[in-house]
Amino acid sequence: DVKVTQSSRYLVKRTGEKVFLECVQDMDHENMFWYRQDPGLGLRLIYFSYDVKMKEKGDIPEGYSVSREKKERFSLILESASTNQTSMYLCASTQGTYPPGEQYFGPGTRLTVT
Amino acid sequence: SQQGEEDPQALSIQEGENATMNCSYKTSINNLQWYRQNSGRGLVHLILIRSNEREKHSGRLRVTLDTSKKSSSLLITASRAADTASYFCATGRSGGGADGLTFGKGTHLIIQP
């Protein structure tokens, strides 16, 4: 059974804190993604990675950074958390390159910044 | 970037009835995917339809694609309470799969017992 796991289901942090969200996949997928989901806005892509140590900006990268030191692990970093980063964060992975293939999602991390 | 837009935003039907959701997108695609999200959880892939396909079935799901109208529909037949969820269509952000998907805002489906 393929799996994408995220380090926390719920997280509460204070404004200004550095926040790490971890994602691990066990499918040996090349490509990994971080999305955020907000009511009325749907899912929006923050960053993605198509290889170890490679990263690309998505549609809303401001205020975020990522790290991919190992193929199975993709971390999202909020350098200085702000209240407007309160959201549901979803990690996904896929093996496909072209055309776009099925993405496998983790259960999500609901982050609240106070 | 491309964007799928689902219609309606919310749908409430009785158990046993059929549910139909629609999706429109803006640019040419290689394929279109549908996902389901149960409340507060991650997304689960339901079905993928290629641009050269017009219809695809998977169990109680039927997806159609009309590339001339840039639209797709998802039909769930004989609905069950467990089908209560949000449904999203998604297309590639560009041509390749390595740069992620663009999702619509979703249709929230409620199945009344």
Interface residues (C-beta under 8 A of the other chain):
Chain A: V4 E30 N31 F33 Y35 G40 L41 G42 L43 L45 F48 Y50 E56 G58 D59 M88 L90 A92 T94 G96 T97 Y98 P99 P100 G101 E102 Q103 Y104 F105 G106 P107 G108 R110
Chain B: S1 N30 N31 Q33 Y35 G40 R41 G42 L43 V44 H45 L48 R50 F88 A90 T91 G92 R93 G95 G96 G97 A98 D99 G100 L101 T102 F103 G104 K105 G106
